[in-house]
Amino acid sequence: MRFNTGKLLVATCTAALMSTAALADDHRSDWPNSITVGTASQGGTYYIYGSGWANLVGEELGISAGAEVTGGPVQNATLVQMGEHDFGMVTTGPLVQALQGKSELAPGMMHEDVRAVFPMYQTTLQIIALADSGIDSVSDLDGKTVGVGPAGGTADMYHPQLFEKLGLDVTTTNGGASDLAGQLQDGLIDAFAFAAGMPVSAFSQLEAQADVNIFSYSNEDIAQISADYPELSQGVIPASVYSSVDEDIPALSLWNFAITHKDMPASLVYQVTEAVMENHERMLQIHGAAKETLPENAQYNTIVQWHEGAARWFEENGVDIPDNLQD
């Protein structure tokens, strides 16, 4: 018997493609129709970074993905815990409080279902004031009015406490990054103390329009603060980040991680992790803070379990995930 090899080859390839498509559909059968990423206020690093990686994931995975404006890490942790957002972005300080049931937004709620997805970057506590104000150090904020970002955000959580710890009488006010930058320029507040990856877009825009001073907590301040805030680490604002900064400035910082709910499909979380971790150059185009969005920085998560999909990607790519942090 003679076979028509051409027709047989076409039939075989068609069957293989149909089988692959069916497997792909089955692979995604439990995926949500779209995914939402909780970020923070517009004009801040979280919103720019979060919008960027959401778009990247959407393109790579062929799904609808978008960022949502939120109050920042404190709210993001709760939105993920409650299943109202698929993914979120958090700093370690607010996350520790959420895991312990001490969230200011949801006191008593143990955020037991939150899982880590990938390391983002360090959030730096940084402050900006107009140069003609004469304010160029934290001690100069005594008796002043200072914007501290959205209510419930990382800046709002830390700066007021740190000012008090240092014995400063500071009146704080809340608002989005762009709004507070505008208030500073209009003379409605004396300084704007934020917490974000560098550079902060609102800071860069301000220094392009006016002479400014950018600073953070001095080494003497840090010595007074560190014992009571072990989650805060010694950081730096490099001279290369802002045009108005001539030399490296000491600062305080915290690590940031992307998070999701423990019930998010493992195949989806695996591919989200893969998309972000394997597209470093594209992440750098989104925001300079992504220079720290590297697989090896998974080591800085010592507080929350990794989602099983993320843990699988890291272990397959040579990053050891401790047993106590595996789901």
C-alpha positions in Angstrom: 0.0 0.0 0.0 1.3 3.4 -0.9 0.8 6.5 1.3 0.5 10.1 0.2 3.3 11.3 2.4 2.5 15.0 1.8 -1.1 14.6 3.0 0.0 12.5 5.9 2.5 15.1 7.0 -0.1 17.9 6.8 -2.6 15.8 8.7 0.0 15.0 11.4 1.1 18.6 11.8 -2.5 19.8 12.0 -3.3 17.2 14.6 -0.2 18.3 16.6 -1.2 22.0 16.4 -4.7 21.2 17.5 -3.4 19.1 20.4 -1.0 21.9 21.5 -3.9 24.5 21.3 -6.1 22.2 23.3 -3.4 21.8 26.0 -2.8 25.6 26.0 -6.5 26.2 26.5 -6.7 23.5 29.3 -3.5 25.1 30.8 -5.3 28.4 31.1 -8.8 27.1 32.0 -8.6 28.3 35.6 -7.0 31.6 34.8 -9.1 34.8 35.4 -10.3 36.6 32.3 -8.1 39.6 33.2 -5.7 40.6 36.0 -5.5 43.7 38.1 -2.3 45.0 39.8 -2.7 47.3 42.8 -0.1 50.1 42.7 -0.3 53.5 44.4 -0.9 57.2 43.5 -0.2 58.5 40.0 3.2 60.2 39.7 4.9 57.8 42.1 7.2 55.0 41.3 4.7 52.3 42.2 2.2 53.4 39.6 4.8 53.8 36.8 6.5 50.5 37.7 3.3 48.6 38.2 1.6 49.9 35.1 4.7 48.9 33.2 5.0 45.3 34.4 1.3 44.8 34.1 1.5 45.8 30.4 4.5 43.6 29.9 2.8 40.6 31.4 -0.3 41.3 29.3 1.7 41.3 26.1 3.8 38.2 27.0 0.9 36.1 28.2 -1.7 37.4 25.8 -4.2 38.4 28.5 -5.8 41.7 29.7 -3.7 43.1 32.5 -3.9 46.6 34.0 -2.8 48.7 37.0 -5.1 50.3 39.5 -4.5 53.5 41.5 -4.6 52.7 45.2 -3.4 54.1 48.6 -0.2 52.1 48.3 1.3 49.0 50.0 -1.0 48.9 53.1 -4.1 48.8 50.9 -2.6 46.5 48.3 -1.9 43.8 50.9 -5.6 43.9 52.0 -7.0 44.0 48.5 -5.0 40.9 47.6 -5.9 39.1 50.9 -9.6 39.8 50.2 -9.3 38.7 46.5 -10.3 42.1 45.2 -7.0 42.5 43.3 -5.2 39.7 41.6 -1.7 41.1 42.3 -0.3 43.9 44.3 2.9 45.7 45.3 4.1 46.0 48.9 7.0 47.1 51.0 8.2 44.8 53.8 7.2 47.1 56.7 3.5 47.3 55.9 3.5 43.6 54.9 4.9 42.5 58.2 2.2 44.5 60.0 -0.5 43.0 57.7 0.8 39.4 58.3 0.6 40.1 62.1 -3.0 41.4 61.9 -1.8 45.0 62.7 -2.7 46.7 59.4 -3.9 50.2 59.9 -6.5 49.5 57.2 -7.7 46.2 58.4 -6.7 45.8 62.1 -7.2 42.2 63.4 -7.2 40.7 59.9 -4.4 38.1 59.6 -3.3 38.4 56.0 -2.6 34.6 55.8 -3.4 34.2 52.1 -0.8 36.7 50.7 2.1 35.1 48.8 5.2 36.6 47.2 5.7 36.6 43.4 9.0 38.4 42.6 11.4 41.0 44.1 11.0 44.5 42.9 13.4 47.1 44.3 14.3 49.0 47.4 12.0 51.8 48.5 14.0 54.8 49.7 12.8 57.4 52.2 13.5 60.7 50.5 12.5 64.3 51.0 12.4 67.3 48.7 12.0 71.0 49.5 12.4 74.2 47.5 16.0 75.5 47.7 14.9 79.0 48.8 13.1 77.6 51.8 16.4 76.9 53.4 15.3 73.3 54.3 18.0 70.8 53.5 17.9 68.3 56.4 15.4 66.4 58.4 16.1 68.6 61.4 15.0 71.6 59.4 11.5 70.2 59.2 10.8 71.0 62.9 7.7 73.2 63.0 7.0 72.7 59.3 4.1 71.2 57.2 5.2 68.2 55.2 3.3 66.1 52.7 3.8 62.4 53.3 2.0 60.7 50.3 -1.4 59.0 50.3 -3.0 57.9 53.5 -2.0 54.4 54.3 1.1 54.4 52.0 4.6 53.6 53.1 5.6 57.2 53.4 2.6 57.9 55.6 3.4 54.9 57.7 7.0 55.8 58.4 7.8 59.5 58.1 5.4 60.7 60.9 6.7 58.1 63.2 10.3 58.9 62.4 9.8 62.6 62.9 8.3 61.9 66.3 11.1 59.5 67.2 13.6 62.3 66.4 11.7 64.8 68.6 10.5 67.0 65.7 7.2 68.8 65.7 6.0 68.3 62.2 2.5 68.7 60.8 1.8 66.1 58.1 -0.7 66.1 55.2 -1.7 63.4 52.8 -2.1 63.4 49.0 -0.9 61.8 45.8 2.7 62.3 44.6 1.8 64.7 41.8 -0.6 66.6 44.0 1.9 67.1 46.8 4.6 68.1 44.3 2.2 70.8 43.1 1.4 71.9 46.6 5.1 72.2 47.3 5.7 74.3 44.3 2.8 76.6 45.2 4.1 77.1 48.7 1.1 75.3 50.4 3.5 72.8 52.1 7.1 73.2 53.2 8.4 69.9 52.1 7.4 66.6 50.5 8.6 63.4 52.2 8.0 60.3 50.1 9.0 56.6 50.0 9.6 55.1 46.6 12.1 53.7 44.2 14.5 56.1 42.5 14.1 58.4 40.7 10.7 59.6 41.9 9.0 61.0 38.8 7.4 63.8 40.8 10.8 64.8 42.2 12.4 64.8 38.8 9.7 67.0 37.4 10.0 69.4 40.3 13.8 69.8 40.0 13.3 70.5 36.2 11.1 73.4 37.1 12.7 74.9 40.3 15.8 74.8 42.4 15.3 72.1 45.0 17.0 70.3 47.9 16.7 66.5 48.0 17.8 64.8 51.2 17.0 61.9 53.6 17.8 60.9 57.1 21.4 61.5 58.2 23.7 58.9 59.6 23.1 60.4 63.1 19.3 60.1 62.5 19.7 56.6 61.3 21.6 55.7 64.5 18.7 56.9 66.6 16.1 55.2 64.5 17.5 51.8 63.5 17.1 49.9 66.8 13.3 50.5 66.8 12.8 49.8 63.1 14.8 46.6 62.2 12.9 46.4 58.8 14.6 49.6 57.7 18.1 49.3 56.3 20.9 51.7 55.5 20.5 52.9 51.9 21.8 55.7 49.7 20.5 58.2 47.2 23.2 58.1 44.5 24.5 61.3 43.0 23.6 60.0 39.6 19.8 59.8 40.3 18.9 63.4 40.5 20.5 66.4 38.7 20.4 68.5 41.9 22.2 65.9 44.0 26.0 66.3 43.8 27.1 63.5 46.1 25.7 60.3 47.5 23.3 60.9 50.3 22.7 58.4 53.2 19.1 57.2 53.4 16.8 54.6 54.8 15.2 51.9 52.7 12.9 48.9 52.6 12.5 46.1 50.0 9.4 45.8 47.8 7.8 42.6 46.4 5.0 41.8 44.1 2.3 39.7 45.8 -0.7 37.6 44.9 -3.3 35.4 46.6 -2.4 31.8 47.5 -5.3 30.6 45.3 -4.1 32.3 42.1 -3.4 29.5 39.6 0.2 28.3 39.8 0.6 28.2 36.0 -0.4 31.9 35.8 1.9 33.0 38.6 4.8 30.9 37.1 4.4 32.7 33.8 4.0 36.2 35.4 7.3 35.6 37.3 8.9 34.3 34.1 7.8 37.3 32.1 9.2 39.9 34.6 12.4 38.0 35.5 13.3 37.2 31.9 12.7 40.7 30.4 15.1 42.8 32.5 16.0 45.2 29.7 12.3 45.9 29.1 11.8 46.4 32.9 14.6 48.9 32.9 12.9 50.9 30.2 9.8 51.1 32.4 11.7 52.5 35.4 15.3 52.8 36.5 14.4 51.2 39.9 14.0 47.9 38.0 17.8 47.5 38.0 17.2 45.7 41.3 14.4 43.5 39.8 16.7 40.4 39.6 16.1 36.8 40.5 19.0 36.8 43.1 17.2 39.5 45.1 14.5 36.9 46.0 16.8 36.3 49.0 15.6 39.5 50.6 12.2 38.1 51.3 12.4 36.6 54.7 8.9 37.2 55.9 6.2 35.8 53.6 5.8 32.5 51.8 6.3 32.4 48.1 3.5 31.4 45.8 4.1 27.8 44.6 4.2 29.0 40.9 6.8 31.6 41.7 8.9 29.3 43.9 8.9 26.7 41.1 10.3 29.3 38.6 13.0 30.5 41.0 14.1 27.0 41.9 14.2 25.9 38.2 16.5 28.9 37.6 19.0 28.3 40.3 17.5 30.4 43.2 17.1 28.5 46.4 13.8 29.1 48.2 14.0 28.1 51.9 11.6 25.4 53.0 9.9 27.6 55.6 9.0 30.1 52.8 7.5 27.4 50.4 3.7 27.2 50.3 
